[in-house]
Amino acid sequence: MCNNWQSIETAPKDGTSIIVYRPVYDGDYIPEVGMDYWHKRLNCWGKSRENTPPAKWQPFPKPPKELE
C-alpha cells in the first residue's frame, strides 16, 4: 500500500470509501487506521466519532489484476 497521506480537508465528500488515519482512537470500535466515508445526508464522517475525527486520508489501492 502506498504511504501518500493527504490532509483530511482534501478528502472526497461524495460518499467514496477511503482509508483514514485518526490520531485519537479508542482501539476497539474506532481504529487508528481504517475505512471511512463522508455521509452527505448527516454531513459527517460515517465511521468516525466526533471525538475521533480523521486527520489524514488516502485512496484505496486498485485491486490485483486477477480480481478485476
OpenMM code with the backbone's topology and positions (N, CA, C; nanometers):
from openmm import Vec3, app, unit

residues = "MET CYS ASN ASN TRP GLN SER ILE GLU THR ALA PRO LYS ASP GLY THR SER ILE ILE VAL TYR ARG PRO VAL TYR ASP GLY ASP TYR ILE PRO GLU VAL GLY MET ASP TYR TRP HIS LYS ARG LEU ASN CYS TRP GLY LYS SER ARG GLU ASN THR PRO PRO ALA LYS TRP GLN PRO PHE PRO LYS PRO PRO LYS GLU LEU GLU".split()
positions = [
    Vec3(0.0837, -0.1166, 0.0000),
    Vec3(0.0000, 0.0000, 0.0000),
    Vec3(0.0888, 0.1238, 0.0000),
    Vec3(0.0450, 0.2246, -0.0650),
    Vec3(0.1205, 0.3500, -0.0715),
    Vec3(0.1145, 0.4210, 0.0623),
    Vec3(0.2053, 0.5113, 0.0816),
    Vec3(0.2046, 0.5942, 0.2012),
    Vec3(0.1911, 0.7393, 0.1573),
    Vec3(0.0806, 0.7707, 0.0937),
    Vec3(0.0550, 0.9035, 0.0399),
    Vec3(-0.0555, 0.9725, 0.1192),
    Vec3(-0.0328, 0.9895, 0.2485),
    Vec3(-0.1340, 1.0522, 0.3325),
    Vec3(-0.1531, 1.1982, 0.2932),
    Vec3(-0.2791, 1.2376, 0.2855),
    Vec3(-0.3155, 1.3745, 0.2500),
    Vec3(-0.3992, 1.4341, 0.3624),
    Vec3(-0.4024, 1.5650, 0.3687),
    Vec3(-0.4833, 1.6345, 0.4684),
    Vec3(-0.6303, 1.5972, 0.4510),
    Vec3(-0.7008, 1.5777, 0.5612),
    Vec3(-0.8411, 1.5360, 0.5544),
    Vec3(-0.9282, 1.6404, 0.4844),
    Vec3(-0.8833, 1.7656, 0.4832),
    Vec3(-0.9612, 1.8708, 0.4143),
    Vec3(-0.9710, 1.8457, 0.2640),
    Vec3(-0.8809, 1.7653, 0.2093),
    Vec3(-0.8834, 1.7374, 0.0653),
    Vec3(-0.9572, 1.6074, 0.0325),
    Vec3(-1.0092, 1.5389, 0.1330),
    Vec3(-1.0773, 1.4101, 0.1115),
    Vec3(-1.2068, 1.4279, 0.0329),
    Vec3(-1.2440, 1.3284, -0.0477),
    Vec3(-1.3707, 1.3368, -0.1215),
    Vec3(-1.4883, 1.3342, -0.0248),
    Vec3(-1.5886, 1.4113, -0.0553),
    Vec3(-1.7086, 1.4162, 0.0282),
    Vec3(-1.8314, 1.3758, -0.0533),
    Vec3(-1.8115, 1.2763, -0.1397),
    Vec3(-1.9202, 1.2278, -0.2255),
    Vec3(-1.9645, 1.0861, -0.1880),
    Vec3(-1.9218, 1.0378, -0.0707),
    Vec3(-1.9579, 0.9032, -0.0279),
    Vec3(-1.8559, 0.7968, -0.0639),
    Vec3(-1.7456, 0.8352, -0.1294),
    Vec3(-1.6400, 0.7413, -0.1669),
    Vec3(-1.5724, 0.6864, -0.0419),
    Vec3(-1.5531, 0.5546, -0.0346),
    Vec3(-1.4797, 0.4936, 0.0762),
    Vec3(-1.3309, 0.5228, 0.0608),
    Vec3(-1.2683, 0.5630, 0.1712),
    Vec3(-1.1265, 0.5971, 0.1718),
    Vec3(-1.0601, 0.5352, 0.2955),
    Vec3(-0.9281, 0.5336, 0.2972),
    Vec3(-0.8518, 0.4918, 0.4141),
    Vec3(-0.8218, 0.6179, 0.4946),
    Vec3(-0.8470, 0.6128, 0.6247),
    Vec3(-0.8226, 0.7302, 0.7085),
    Vec3(-0.7287, 0.6962, 0.8236),
    Vec3(-0.6588, 0.7990, 0.8712),
    Vec3(-0.5753, 0.7913, 0.9904),
    Vec3(-0.6372, 0.8821, 1.0956),
    Vec3(-0.6580, 0.8255, 1.2149),
    Vec3(-0.7135, 0.9023, 1.3257),
    Vec3(-0.6092, 0.9097, 1.4373),
    Vec3(-0.5557, 1.0290, 1.4690),
    Vec3(-0.4571, 1.0392, 1.5768),
    Vec3(-0.5186, 1.0082, 1.7138),
    Vec3(-0.6496, 1.0257, 1.7276),
    Vec3(-0.7218, 0.9905, 1.8501),
    Vec3(-0.8171, 0.8766, 1.8129),
    Vec3(-0.8065, 0.7653, 1.8843),
    Vec3(-0.8918, 0.6495, 1.8550),
    Vec3(-0.9122, 0.5709, 1.9829),
    Vec3(-1.0126, 0.4832, 1.9856),
    Vec3(-1.0377, 0.4081, 2.1083),
    Vec3(-0.9884, 0.2637, 2.1020),
    Vec3(-0.9399, 0.2185, 1.9875),
    Vec3(-0.8800, 0.0860, 1.9776),
    Vec3(-0.9774, -0.0283, 1.9589),
    Vec3(-1.1009, -0.0157, 2.0025),
    Vec3(-1.1995, -0.1221, 1.9865),
    Vec3(-1.2895, -0.0923, 1.8673),
    Vec3(-1.3726, 0.0082, 1.8824),
    Vec3(-1.4672, 0.0421, 1.7764),
    Vec3(-1.4043, 0.1326, 1.6707),
    Vec3(-1.3229, 0.2277, 1.7129),
    Vec3(-1.2620, 0.3243, 1.6213),
    Vec3(-1.1132, 0.2921, 1.6090),
    Vec3(-1.0684, 0.2334, 1.4977),
    Vec3(-0.9259, 0.2026, 1.4829),
    Vec3(-0.8445, 0.3261, 1.4437),
    Vec3(-0.7133, 0.3187, 1.4650),
    Vec3(-0.6229, 0.4276, 1.4276),
    Vec3(-0.6222, 0.4471, 1.2755),
    Vec3(-0.6163, 0.3365, 1.2019),
    Vec3(-0.6228, 0.3398, 1.0554),
    Vec3(-0.7386, 0.2505, 1.0137),
    Vec3(-0.8251, 0.3038, 0.9311),
    Vec3(-0.9410, 0.2255, 0.8886),
    Vec3(-1.0126, 0.2892, 0.7714),
    Vec3(-1.1270, 0.2335, 0.7376),
    Vec3(-1.2083, 0.2820, 0.6267),
    Vec3(-1.3085, 0.3840, 0.6793),
    Vec3(-1.3362, 0.4845, 0.5986),
    Vec3(-1.4402, 0.5811, 0.6314),
    Vec3(-1.4959, 0.6393, 0.5021),
    Vec3(-1.5998, 0.7167, 0.5139),
    Vec3(-1.6620, 0.7856, 0.4008),
    Vec3(-1.7377, 0.9051, 0.4561),
    Vec3(-1.7590, 1.0062, 0.3741),
    Vec3(-1.8344, 1.1242, 0.4162),
    Vec3(-1.9823, 1.0945, 0.3960),
    Vec3(-2.0590, 1.1052, 0.5021),
    Vec3(-2.2036, 1.0812, 0.4981),
    Vec3(-2.2700, 1.2131, 0.4604),
    Vec3(-2.3108, 1.2238, 0.3352),
    Vec3(-2.3617, 1.3520, 0.2839),
    Vec3(-2.4877, 1.3983, 0.3564),
    Vec3(-2.5782, 1.3081, 0.3845),
    Vec3(-2.7049, 1.3477, 0.4470),
    Vec3(-2.6842, 1.3989, 0.5897),
    Vec3(-2.5931, 1.3329, 0.6638),
    Vec3(-2.5668, 1.3731, 0.8020),
    Vec3(-2.4539, 1.4755, 0.8141),
    Vec3(-2.3826, 1.4985, 0.7036),
    Vec3(-2.2741, 1.5960, 0.6995),
    Vec3(-2.1663, 1.5665, 0.8042),
    Vec3(-2.1215, 1.4380, 0.8058),
    Vec3(-2.0166, 1.3964, 0.8989),
    Vec3(-1.9511, 1.2690, 0.8455),
    Vec3(-1.8409, 1.2269, 0.9095),
    Vec3(-1.7761, 1.1019, 0.8717),
    Vec3(-1.8609, 0.9854, 0.9194),
    Vec3(-1.8823, 0.8888, 0.8314),
    Vec3(-1.9723, 0.7774, 0.8599),
    Vec3(-1.9204, 0.6763, 0.9595),
    Vec3(-1.7889, 0.6596, 0.9716),
    Vec3(-1.7315, 0.5573, 1.0586),
    Vec3(-1.6480, 0.6142, 1.1721),
    Vec3(-1.6461, 0.7446, 1.1888),
    Vec3(-1.5697, 0.8082, 1.2965),
    Vec3(-1.6666, 0.8723, 1.3936),
    Vec3(-1.6195, 0.8961, 1.5121),
    Vec3(-1.6990, 0.9686, 1.6110),
    Vec3(-1.6506, 1.1128, 1.6170),
    Vec3(-1.7316, 1.1966, 1.6778),
    Vec3(-1.6968, 1.3380, 1.6888),
    Vec3(-1.5632, 1.3577, 1.7614),
    Vec3(-1.5342, 1.2708, 1.8609),
    Vec3(-1.4098, 1.2848, 1.9368),
    Vec3(-1.2943, 1.2036, 1.8776),
    Vec3(-1.3154, 1.1376, 1.7623),
    Vec3(-1.2096, 1.0613, 1.6945),
    Vec3(-1.2074, 1.0938, 1.5449),
    Vec3(-1.2003, 1.2219, 1.5084),
    Vec3(-1.2072, 1.2570, 1.3670),
    Vec3(-1.0807, 1.2170, 1.2909),
    Vec3(-1.0962, 1.1814, 1.1640),
    Vec3(-0.9774, 1.1522, 1.0840),
    Vec3(-0.8979, 1.2801, 1.0567),
    Vec3(-0.7655, 1.2653, 1.0491),
    Vec3(-0.6781, 1.3791, 1.0227),
    Vec3(-0.6113, 1.3682, 0.8862),
    Vec3(-0.5925, 1.2444, 0.8384),
    Vec3(-0.5277, 1.2189, 0.7095),
    Vec3(-0.6077, 1.1134, 0.6345),
    Vec3(-0.5884, 1.1086, 0.5040),
    Vec3(-0.6585, 1.0090, 0.4236),
    Vec3(-0.5740, 0.9712, 0.3030),
    Vec3(-0.6108, 0.8589, 0.2414),
    Vec3(-0.5554, 0.8191, 0.1121),
    Vec3(-0.6570, 0.7274, 0.0449),
    Vec3(-0.6539, 0.7210, -0.0882),
    Vec3(-0.7482, 0.6343, -0.1581),
    Vec3(-0.7102, 0.4874, -0.1407),
    Vec3(-0.8074, 0.4006, -0.1591),
    Vec3(-0.7781, 0.2575, -0.1605),
    Vec3(-0.6973, 0.2254, -0.2851),
    Vec3(-0.6046, 0.1313, -0.2751),
    Vec3(-0.5292, 0.0916, -0.3958),
    Vec3(-0.6195, 0.0139, -0.4903),
    Vec3(-0.5802, 0.0080, -0.6156),
    Vec3(-0.6546, -0.0714, -0.7131),
    Vec3(-0.6387, -0.2189, -0.6781),
    Vec3(-0.7412, -0.3012, -0.7037),
    Vec3(-0.7290, -0.4444, -0.6744),
    Vec3(-0.6303, -0.5123, -0.7680),
    Vec3(-0.5796, -0.6300, -0.7291),
    Vec3(-0.4908, -0.7039, -0.8181),
    Vec3(-0.5610, -0.7354, -0.9492),
    Vec3(-0.4870, -0.7454, -1.0553),
    Vec3(-0.5461, -0.7689, -1.1873),
    Vec3(-0.6343, -0.8922, -1.1918),
    Vec3(-0.5963, -1.0006, -1.1215),
    Vec3(-0.6757, -1.1230, -1.1272),
    Vec3(-0.8136, -1.1080, -1.0645),
    Vec3(-0.8373, -0.9989, -0.9901),
    Vec3(-0.9679, -0.9741, -0.9314),
    Vec3(-1.0516, -0.8763, -1.0128),
    Vec3(-0.9946, -0.8151, -1.1132),
    Vec3(-1.0689, -0.7155, -1.1934),
    Vec3(-1.1614, -0.7840, -1.2894),
] * unit.nanometer
topology = app.Topology()
chain = topology.addChain("A")
for resn in residues:
    res = topology.addResidue(resn, chain)
    for name in ("N", "CA", "C"):
        topology.addAtom(name, app.Element.getBySymbol(name[0]), res)
